């Protein structure tokens, strides 16, 4: 079954947060670039696992500066025998 996940990267006091409904708690980073890189890696892994993902990146003023969608990749298994 395909799930739809949302990942949001945005500023928090003292750094940047990566928030995703696929994980229990936000991940915190000192660098926005590092938070975004982790968000892209997570989005890729979720799509490879068969889930759709929307990634939203906000700047320090909380304005959306990036939006990417990662489509679920099909999980086809070949039977060997």
N, CA, C and O atoms as CSV, one atom per row, in Angstrom:
chain,resi,resn,atom,element,x,y,z
A,1,UNK,N,N,0.839,-1.172,0.000
A,1,UNK,CA,C,0.000,0.000,0.000
A,1,UNK,C,C,0.893,1.249,0.000
A,1,UNK,O,O,1.846,1.341,0.775
A,2,UNK,N,N,0.578,2.188,-0.863
A,2,UNK,CA,C,1.341,3.426,-0.965
A,2,UNK,C,C,0.852,4.430,0.070
A,2,UNK,O,O,-0.350,4.638,0.232
A,3,UNK,N,N,1.801,5.049,0.767
A,3,UNK,CA,C,1.486,6.126,1.698
A,3,UNK,C,C,1.893,7.453,1.078
A,3,UNK,O,O,2.740,7.493,0.186
A,4,UNK,N,N,1.296,8.526,1.545
A,4,UNK,CA,C,1.662,9.874,1.128
A,4,UNK,C,C,2.286,10.559,2.334
A,4,UNK,O,O,1.628,10.757,3.355
A,5,UNK,N,N,3.570,10.923,2.210
A,5,UNK,CA,C,4.265,11.582,3.304
A,5,UNK,C,C,4.603,13.013,2.928
A,5,UNK,O,O,4.788,13.341,1.756
A,6,UNK,N,N,4.679,13.847,3.940
A,6,UNK,CA,C,5.085,15.231,3.774
A,6,UNK,C,C,6.325,15.464,4.627
A,6,UNK,O,O,6.368,15.093,5.800
A,7,UNK,N,N,7.331,16.085,4.019
A,7,UNK,CA,C,8.549,16.460,4.737
A,7,UNK,C,C,8.677,17.974,4.635
A,7,UNK,O,O,8.603,18.540,3.544
A,8,UNK,N,N,8.869,18.621,5.771
A,8,UNK,CA,C,9.019,20.082,5.793
A,8,UNK,C,C,10.335,20.436,6.477
A,8,UNK,O,O,10.629,19.963,7.575
A,9,UNK,N,N,11.116,21.273,5.810
A,9,UNK,CA,C,12.352,21.808,6.380
A,9,UNK,C,C,12.116,23.293,6.617
A,9,UNK,O,O,11.691,24.012,5.714
A,10,UNK,N,N,12.393,23.748,7.835
A,10,UNK,CA,C,12.186,25.155,8.131
A,10,UNK,C,C,12.954,25.592,9.366
A,10,UNK,O,O,13.497,24.774,10.108
A,11,UNK,N,N,12.984,26.900,9.566
A,11,UNK,CA,C,13.755,27.441,10.681
A,11,UNK,C,C,13.078,27.211,12.026
A,11,UNK,O,O,11.853,27.226,12.141
A,12,UNK,N,N,13.910,27.001,13.032
A,12,UNK,CA,C,13.477,26.955,14.425
A,12,UNK,C,C,14.511,27.746,15.217
A,12,UNK,O,O,15.585,28.061,14.704
A,13,UNK,N,N,14.193,28.060,16.442
A,13,UNK,CA,C,15.139,28.804,17.262
A,13,UNK,C,C,16.450,28.020,17.389
A,13,UNK,O,O,16.463,26.890,17.876
A,14,UNK,N,N,17.520,28.618,16.956
A,14,UNK,CA,C,18.832,27.993,17.071
A,14,UNK,C,C,19.218,27.081,15.927
A,14,UNK,O,O,20.279,26.459,15.982
A,15,UNK,N,N,18.402,26.978,14.894
A,15,UNK,CA,C,18.779,26.107,13.784
A,15,UNK,C,C,17.650,25.831,12.819
A,15,UNK,O,O,16.847,26.707,12.497
A,16,UNK,N,N,17.610,24.586,12.364
A,16,UNK,CA,C,16.657,24.157,11.338
A,16,UNK,C,C,16.050,22.828,11.743
A,16,UNK,O,O,16.706,22.006,12.383
A,17,UNK,N,N,14.796,22.619,11.371
A,17,UNK,CA,C,14.110,21.373,11.686
A,17,UNK,C,C,13.672,20.671,10.414
A,17,UNK,O,O,13.295,21.300,9.426
A,18,UNK,N,N,13.732,19.356,10.470
A,18,UNK,CA,C,13.183,18.492,9.432
A,18,UNK,C,C,12.031,17.768,10.112
A,18,UNK,O,O,12.236,17.003,11.054
A,19,UNK,N,N,10.825,18.014,9.629
A,19,UNK,CA,C,9.647,17.385,10.219
A,19,UNK,C,C,8.980,16.516,9.162
A,19,UNK,O,O,8.760,16.952,8.032
A,20,UNK,N,N,8.664,15.291,9.537
A,20,UNK,CA,C,8.058,14.340,8.605
A,20,UNK,C,C,7.096,13.461,9.368
A,20,UNK,O,O,7.402,13.011,10.473
A,21,UNK,N,N,5.925,13.211,8.784
A,21,UNK,CA,C,4.956,12.364,9.460
A,21,UNK,C,C,5.361,10.890,9.443
A,21,UNK,O,O,4.665,10.061,10.030
A,22,UNK,N,N,6.464,10.547,8.788
A,22,UNK,CA,C,6.970,9.170,8.796
A,22,UNK,C,C,7.897,8.910,9.985
A,22,UNK,O,O,8.238,7.761,10.267
A,23,UNK,N,N,8.303,9.975,10.684
A,23,UNK,CA,C,9.172,9.822,11.854
A,23,UNK,C,C,8.472,10.414,13.071
A,23,UNK,O,O,7.587,11.258,12.930
A,24,UNK,N,N,8.862,9.979,14.259
A,24,UNK,CA,C,8.140,10.353,15.472
A,24,UNK,C,C,8.394,11.774,15.937
A,24,UNK,O,O,7.490,12.412,16.476
A,25,UNK,N,N,9.601,12.286,15.742
A,25,UNK,CA,C,9.935,13.613,16.247
A,25,UNK,C,C,10.764,14.361,15.204
A,25,UNK,O,O,11.475,13.737,14.416
A,26,UNK,N,N,10.678,15.684,15.194
A,26,UNK,CA,C,11.483,16.451,14.239
A,26,UNK,C,C,12.976,16.222,14.471
A,26,UNK,O,O,13.417,15.997,15.599
A,27,UNK,N,N,13.733,16.281,13.399
A,27,UNK,CA,C,15.186,16.209,13.477
A,27,UNK,C,C,15.702,17.641,13.437
A,27,UNK,O,O,15.227,18.443,12.632
A,28,UNK,N,N,16.659,17.973,14.285
A,28,UNK,CA,C,17.175,19.340,14.371
A,28,UNK,C,C,18.594,19.412,13.828
A,28,UNK,O,O,19.394,18.499,14.029
A,29,UNK,N,N,18.899,20.513,13.136
A,29,UNK,CA,C,20.195,20.731,12.507
A,29,UNK,C,C,20.640,22.166,12.748
A,29,UNK,O,O,19.804,23.059,12.892
A,30,UNK,N,N,21.934,22.393,12.792
A,30,UNK,CA,C,22.460,23.754,12.888
A,30,UNK,C,C,22.473,24.435,11.530
A,30,UNK,O,O,22.420,25.662,11.450
A,31,UNK,N,N,22.542,23.653,10.468
A,31,UNK,CA,C,22.658,24.165,9.104
A,31,UNK,C,C,21.400,23.846,8.299
A,31,UNK,O,O,20.920,22.713,8.311
A,32,UNK,N,N,20.874,24.843,7.606
A,32,UNK,CA,C,19.742,24.620,6.715
A,32,UNK,C,C,20.103,23.699,5.565
A,32,UNK,O,O,19.292,22.877,5.140
A,33,UNK,N,N,21.323,23.837,5.062
A,33,UNK,CA,C,21.776,22.985,3.961
A,33,UNK,C,C,21.824,21.521,4.399
A,33,UNK,O,O,21.445,20.631,3.639
A,34,UNK,N,N,22.281,21.281,5.598
A,34,UNK,CA,C,22.355,19.907,6.105
A,34,UNK,C,C,20.950,19.348,6.321
A,34,UNK,O,O,20.699,18.182,6.015
A,35,UNK,N,N,20.042,20.153,6.839
A,35,UNK,CA,C,18.654,19.706,7.031
A,35,UNK,C,C,18.023,19.358,5.692
A,35,UNK,O,O,17.333,18.346,5.569
A,36,UNK,N,N,18.259,20.195,4.689
A,36,UNK,CA,C,17.697,19.935,3.364
A,36,UNK,C,C,18.301,18.670,2.743
A,36,UNK,O,O,17.583,17.885,2.123
A,37,UNK,N,N,19.588,18.471,2.903
A,37,UNK,CA,C,20.236,17.271,2.360
A,37,UNK,C,C,19.655,16.012,3.012
A,37,UNK,O,O,19.398,15.024,2.324
A,38,UNK,N,N,19.451,16.038,4.312
A,38,UNK,CA,C,18.858,14.885,4.995
A,38,UNK,C,C,17.412,14.673,4.546
A,38,UNK,O,O,16.964,13.535,4.399
A,39,UNK,N,N,16.690,15.764,4.331
A,39,UNK,CA,C,15.302,15.664,3.876
A,39,UNK,C,C,15.235,15.019,2.491
A,39,UNK,O,O,14.387,14.161,2.245
A,40,UNK,N,N,16.120,15.426,1.595
A,40,UNK,CA,C,16.145,14.835,0.250
A,40,UNK,C,C,16.500,13.349,0.305
A,40,UNK,O,O,15.919,12.541,-0.421
A,41,UNK,N,N,17.443,12.994,1.159
A,41,UNK,CA,C,17.815,11.582,1.304
A,41,UNK,C,C,16.644,10.767,1.861
A,41,UNK,O,O,16.387,9.656,1.398
A,42,UNK,N,N,15.940,11.311,2.845
A,42,UNK,CA,C,14.784,10.622,3.420
A,42,UNK,C,C,13.684,10.470,2.371
A,42,UNK,O,O,13.073,9.407,2.263
A,43,UNK,N,N,13.428,11.528,1.598
A,43,UNK,CA,C,12.410,11.476,0.552
A,43,UNK,C,C,12.751,10.412,-0.483
A,43,UNK,O,O,11.871,9.686,-0.946
A,44,UNK,N,N,14.014,10.319,-0.843
A,44,UNK,CA,C,14.449,9.302,-1.804
A,44,UNK,C,C,14.219,7.903,-1.255
A,44,UNK,O,O,13.697,7.034,-1.953
A,45,UNK,N,N,14.610,7.686,0.004
A,45,UNK,CA,C,14.428,6.358,0.614
A,45,UNK,C,C,12.947,5.983,0.705
A,45,UNK,O,O,12.580,4.842,0.428
A,46,UNK,N,N,12.105,6.931,1.088
A,46,UNK,CA,C,10.672,6.645,1.183
A,46,UNK,C,C,10.084,6.326,-0.184
A,46,UNK,O,O,9.265,5.415,-0.304
A,47,UNK,N,N,10.489,7.061,-1.216
A,47,UNK,CA,C,9.961,6.785,-2.555
A,47,UNK,C,C,10.455,5.439,-3.062
A,47,UNK,O,O,9.713,4.718,-3.729
A,48,UNK,N,N,11.696,5.094,-2.756
A,48,UNK,CA,C,12.224,3.787,-3.147
A,48,UNK,C,C,11.489,2.645,-2.434
A,48,UNK,O,O,11.439,1.522,-2.934
A,49,UNK,N,N,10.924,2.945,-1.267
A,49,UNK,CA,C,10.157,1.954,-0.516
A,49,UNK,C,C,8.705,1.885,-0.983
A,49,UNK,O,O,7.916,1.109,-0.446
A,50,UNK,N,N,8.348,2.704,-1.992
A,50,UNK,CA,C,7.006,2.644,-2.561
A,50,UNK,C,C,6.040,3.702,-2.068
A,50,UNK,O,O,4.831,3.560,-2.249
A,51,UNK,N,N,6.545,4.767,-1.446
A,51,UNK,CA,C,5.673,5.825,-0.930
A,51,UNK,C,C,5.849,7.125,-1.705
A,51,UNK,O,O,6.937,7.423,-2.197
A,52,UNK,N,N,4.763,7.901,-1.808
A,52,UNK,CA,C,4.819,9.229,-2.413
A,52,UNK,C,C,5.245,10.231,-1.350
A,52,UNK,O,O,4.832,10.132,-0.195
A,53,UNK,N,N,6.072,11.193,-1.741
A,53,UNK,CA,C,6.589,12.175,-0.780
A,53,UNK,C,C,6.535,13.567,-1.390
A,53,UNK,O,O,6.860,13.763,-2.561
A,54,UNK,N,N,6.116,14.534,-0.570
A,54,UNK,CA,C,6.198,15.941,-0.943
A,54,UNK,C,C,7.184,16.604,0.014
A,54,UNK,O,O,7.025,16.523,1.232
A,55,UNK,N,N,8.196,17.255,-0.540
A,55,UNK,CA,C,9.219,17.937,0.253
A,55,UNK,C,C,9.033,19.443,0.111
A,55,UNK,O,O,9.018,19.977,-0.998
A,56,UNK,N,N,8.892,20.117,1.245
A,56,UNK,CA,C,8.720,21.572,1.278
A,56,UNK,C,C,9.885,22.164,2.047
A,56,UNK,O,O,10.179,21.731,3.162
A,57,UNK,N,N,10.556,23.156,1.459
A,57,UNK,CA,C,11.676,23.834,2.111
A,57,UNK,C,C,11.300,25.300,2.300
A,57,UNK,O,O,10.897,25.976,1.354
A,58,UNK,N,N,11.437,25.779,3.530
A,58,UNK,CA,C,11.128,27.177,3.867
A,58,UNK,C,C,12.419,27.903,4.232
A,58,UNK,O,O,13.356,27.303,4.759
A,59,UNK,N,N,12.452,29.216,3.942
A,59,UNK,CA,C,13.615,30.024,4.307
A,59,UNK,C,C,13.426,30.589,5.715
A,59,UNK,O,O,12.458,30.256,6.399
A,60,UNK,N,N,14.349,31.437,6.139
A,60,UNK,CA,C,14.289,31.988,7.507
A,60,UNK,C,C,13.023,32.792,7.784
A,60,UNK,O,O,12.625,32.932,8.941
A,61,UNK,N,N,12.381,33.325,6.738
A,61,UNK,CA,C,11.128,34.067,6.897
A,61,UNK,C,C,9.912,33.140,6.774
A,61,UNK,O,O,8.772,33.604,6.733
A,62,UNK,N,N,10.165,31.830,6.716
A,62,UNK,CA,C,9.130,30.797,6.580
A,62,UNK,C,C,8.412,30.828,5.233
A,62,UNK,O,O,7.309,30.298,5.099
A,63,UNK,N,N,9.037,31.447,4.244
A,63,UNK,CA,C,8.499,31.476,2.888
A,63,UNK,C,C,8.955,30.203,2.171
A,63,UNK,O,O,10.117,29.811,2.274
A,64,UNK,N,N,8.041,29.562,1.449
A,64,UNK,CA,C,8.395,28.355,0.706
A,64,UNK,C,C,9.347,28.730,-0.425
A,64,UNK,O,O,9.012,29.528,-1.300
A,65,UNK,N,N,10.534,28.140,-0.390
A,65,UNK,CA,C,11.539,28.409,-1.422
A,65,UNK,C,C,11.849,27.157,-2.242
A,65,UNK,O,O,12.591,27.218,-3.222
A,66,UNK,N,N,11.285,26.043,-1.841
A,66,UNK,CA,C,11.502,24.811,-2.587
A,66,UNK,C,C,10.355,23.847,-2.383
A,66,UNK,O,O,9.833,23.698,-1.278
A,67,UNK,N,N,9.970,23.191,-3.473
A,67,UNK,CA,C,8.916,22.191,-3.422
A,67,UNK,C,C,9.295,21.083,-4.391
A,67,UNK,O,O,9.539,21.340,-5.569
A,68,UNK,N,N,9.343,19.867,-3.904
A,68,UNK,CA,C,9.681,18.727,-4.758
A,68,UNK,C,C,8.751,17.574,-4.422
A,68,UNK,O,O,8.359,17.378,-3.271
A,69,UNK,N,N,8.413,16.828,-5.442
A,69,UNK,CA,C,7.588,15.637,-5.245
A,69,UNK,C,C,8.378,14.415,-5.683
A,69,UNK,O,O,8.996,14.404,-6.748
A,70,UNK,N,N,8.347,13.400,-4.855
A,70,UNK,CA,C,9.026,12.141,-5.124
A,70,UNK,C,C,7.946,11.078,-5.286
A,70,UNK,O,O,7.239,10.756,-4.331
A,71,UNK,N,N,7.820,10.540,-6.478
A,71,UNK,CA,C,6.796,9.532,-6.755
A,71,UNK,C,C,7.255,8.172,-6.264
A,71,UNK,O,O,8.440,7.839,-6.315
A,72,UNK,N,N,6.298,7.397,-5.789
A,72,UNK,CA,C,6.584,6.039,-5.339
A,72,UNK,C,C,7.167,5.239,-6.494
A,72,UNK,O,O,6.647,5.260,-7.610
A,73,UNK,N,N,8.227,4.551,-6.214
A,73,UNK,CA,C,8.827,3.678,-7.220
A,73,UNK,C,C,8.224,2.297,-7.048
A,73,UNK,O,O,8.031,1.827,-5.926
A,74,UNK,N,N,7.930,1.653,-8.163
A,74,UNK,CA,C,7.285,0.337,-8.075
A,74,UNK,C,C,8.267,-0.689,-7.527
A,74,UNK,O,O,9.464,-0.660,-7.811
A,75,UNK,N,N,7.728,-1.569,-6.753
A,75,UNK,CA,C,8.538,-2.618,-6.154
A,75,UNK,C,C,8.261,-3.927,-6.898
A,75,UNK,O,O,7.383,-4.702,-6.520
A,76,UNK,N,N,9.010,-4.146,-7.936
A,76,UNK,CA,C,8.821,-5.373,-8.710
A,76,UNK,C,C,9.890,-6.383,-8.310
A,76,UNK,O,O,11.081,-6.071,-8.301
A,77,UNK,N,N,9.464,-7.564,-7.988
A,77,UNK,CA,C,10.397,-8.606,-7.587
A,77,UNK,C,C,10.352,-9.716,-8.628
A,77,UNK,O,O,9.276,-10.152,-9.036
A,78,UNK,N,N,11.493,-10.160,-9.043
A,78,UNK,CA,C,11.555,-11.252,-10.013
A,78,UNK,C,C,11.711,-12.567,-9.267
A,78,UNK,O,O,12.556,-12.703,-8.382
A,79,UNK,N,N,10.904,-13.505,-9.632
A,79,UNK,CA,C,10.978,-14.834,-9.024
A,79,UNK,C,C,12.107,-15.604,-9.708
A,79,UNK,O,O,12.237,-15.601,-10.932
A,80,UNK,N,N,12.899,-16.248,-8.899
A,80,UNK,CA,C,13.967,-17.079,-9.454
A,80,UNK,C,C,13.688,-18.521,-9.065
A,80,UNK,O,O,13.055,-18.790,-8.044
A,81,UNK,N,N,14.142,-19.398,-9.846
A,81,UNK,CA,C,13.862,-20.759,-9.460
A,81,UNK,C,C,14.439,-21.711,-10.350
A,81,UNK,O,O,14.285,-22.916,-10.150
